[in-house]
Amino acid sequence: MKSKTALLEKIKDDLKKSLNHLDYSFKKSLKIDLTKSALSEEELEVLESFSSRFVRSSDLIVSQLLRLKTLELDPAFRGSLIDTLNTSEKHRWIESAATWMRIRELRNNSAHEYSDDDLKLLYGEFLKLAPSILSIKSAL
């Protein structure tokens, strides 16, 4: 079994790679006009890649990094997601628990959006929130 320190380093390494991929897709996605009536296949492919990387990075942060850091502070911690996020905000690992709850909500909804208009709204929200995810990079 890996020590907590080794596990934390592995999570950080995986997260750095994930955030680099997210940053690349984020920059490409910012060039896409979500207000136009129809997106090209190429634009949809870029946005889908961005969306996947957004979800993966947010999962790594919330489910692994923040959870492990919280358990390091309190090995008996058995709190919910909001408890983990509130602890993370208190210790300034994230700026806002509410923002991260919104990220998690969008992550959960992303699998259920099918119409073009719904997808454009979802991608727009992801684009607004990506900087919150990418800001974790400076703390690694």
C-alpha positions as CSV (number, residue, x, y, z in Angstrom):
1,M,0.0,0.0,0.0
2,K,1.3,3.4,-0.9
3,S,2.0,5.9,1.8
4,K,-0.3,9.0,1.8
5,T,2.7,11.1,0.7
6,A,3.4,8.9,-2.3
7,L,-0.3,8.8,-3.1
8,L,-0.6,12.6,-2.9
9,E,2.4,13.0,-5.2
10,K,0.9,10.5,-7.7
11,I,-2.4,12.4,-7.7
12,K,-0.5,15.7,-8.2
13,D,1.4,14.3,-11.1
14,D,-1.7,13.0,-12.7
15,L,-3.5,16.3,-12.1
16,K,-0.7,18.4,-13.6
17,K,-1.0,16.4,-16.8
18,S,-4.7,16.6,-16.8
19,L,-4.6,20.4,-16.2
20,N,-2.2,20.9,-19.0
21,H,-4.5,19.0,-21.4
22,L,-7.5,21.0,-20.1
23,D,-5.6,24.3,-20.6
24,Y,-4.8,23.4,-24.2
25,S,-8.5,22.5,-24.9
26,F,-9.7,25.6,-23.0
27,K,-7.6,27.9,-25.2
28,K,-8.9,26.2,-28.4
29,S,-12.5,26.4,-27.1
30,L,-12.3,30.1,-26.4
31,K,-12.0,30.7,-30.1
32,I,-15.4,29.1,-30.8
33,D,-18.4,31.4,-31.2
34,L,-21.2,29.7,-29.2
35,T,-23.7,32.3,-30.2
36,K,-23.9,31.2,-33.9
37,S,-26.8,29.0,-34.9
38,A,-24.8,25.9,-35.9
39,L,-21.4,24.6,-34.8
40,S,-19.2,22.7,-37.2
41,E,-18.1,19.1,-36.6
42,E,-14.6,20.3,-35.9
43,E,-15.9,22.9,-33.3
44,L,-18.0,20.2,-31.7
45,E,-15.0,17.9,-31.5
46,V,-13.0,20.6,-29.8
47,L,-15.7,21.4,-27.3
48,E,-16.3,17.7,-26.6
49,S,-12.6,17.2,-25.9
50,F,-12.7,20.3,-23.7
51,S,-15.8,19.1,-21.8
52,S,-14.2,15.7,-21.2
53,R,-11.0,17.2,-19.9
54,F,-13.0,19.6,-17.7
55,V,-14.9,16.7,-16.1
56,R,-11.7,14.6,-15.7
57,S,-9.8,17.4,-14.1
58,S,-12.6,18.4,-11.8
59,D,-13.0,14.8,-10.7
60,L,-9.3,14.4,-9.9
61,I,-9.4,17.6,-7.9
62,V,-12.5,16.9,-5.9
63,S,-12.6,13.1,-5.5
64,Q,-8.9,12.6,-5.1
65,L,-6.8,15.7,-4.2
66,L,-9.2,17.6,-1.9
67,R,-10.5,14.4,-0.3
68,L,-7.0,13.2,0.5
69,K,-5.9,16.5,1.8
70,T,-8.9,16.6,4.0
71,L,-8.2,13.1,5.3
72,E,-4.6,14.2,6.1
73,L,-6.0,16.9,8.4
74,D,-8.6,14.6,9.9
75,P,-8.1,10.8,9.3
76,A,-11.6,10.1,10.8
77,F,-13.3,12.5,8.3
78,R,-16.4,10.9,6.8
79,G,-18.1,14.0,5.5
80,S,-20.1,14.6,2.3
81,L,-18.9,16.4,-0.8
82,I,-20.0,19.8,0.5
83,D,-18.1,19.1,3.8
84,T,-15.0,18.4,1.8
85,L,-15.5,21.5,-0.3
86,N,-16.1,23.7,2.8
87,T,-13.0,22.3,4.5
88,S,-11.1,23.0,1.3
89,E,-12.3,26.6,1.1
90,K,-11.5,27.1,4.8
91,H,-7.9,26.0,4.2
92,R,-7.8,28.1,1.0
93,W,-7.1,25.1,-1.2
94,I,-10.0,26.4,-3.4
95,E,-11.5,29.9,-3.6
96,S,-15.2,29.0,-3.3
97,A,-17.1,25.9,-2.2
98,A,-20.2,27.2,-4.0
99,T,-18.2,27.5,-7.3
100,W,-17.0,23.9,-6.9
101,M,-20.5,22.7,-6.1
102,R,-21.6,24.3,-9.4
103,I,-18.7,22.6,-11.2
104,R,-19.8,19.3,-9.8
105,E,-23.5,19.9,-10.7
106,L,-22.5,20.7,-14.3
107,R,-20.3,17.6,-14.4
108,N,-23.2,15.5,-13.4
109,N,-25.5,17.2,-15.9
110,S,-23.1,16.9,-18.8
111,A,-24.0,13.3,-19.5
112,H,-27.7,14.3,-20.0
113,E,-27.5,17.2,-22.4
114,Y,-28.5,16.4,-25.9
115,S,-30.0,19.4,-27.7
116,D,-27.7,21.8,-29.5
117,D,-28.9,24.8,-27.4
118,D,-28.4,22.9,-24.2
119,L,-24.9,21.8,-25.2
120,K,-24.0,25.4,-26.1
121,L,-25.2,26.6,-22.6
122,L,-23.3,23.8,-20.9
123,Y,-20.1,24.5,-22.9
124,G,-20.5,28.2,-22.0
125,E,-20.7,27.4,-18.3
126,F,-17.7,25.1,-18.6
127,L,-15.7,28.0,-20.3
128,K,-16.7,30.3,-17.4
129,L,-15.6,27.9,-14.7
130,A,-12.5,26.4,-16.3
131,P,-10.3,29.1,-14.8
132,S,-11.4,27.9,-11.3
133,I,-10.1,24.5,-12.1
134,L,-7.0,25.7,-13.8
135,S,-6.1,27.9,-10.8
136,I,-5.4,24.7,-8.8
137,K,-2.3,24.3,-11.0
138,S,-0.5,27.1,-9.1
139,A,-1.0,25.3,-5.8
140,L,0.5,22.0,-6.9
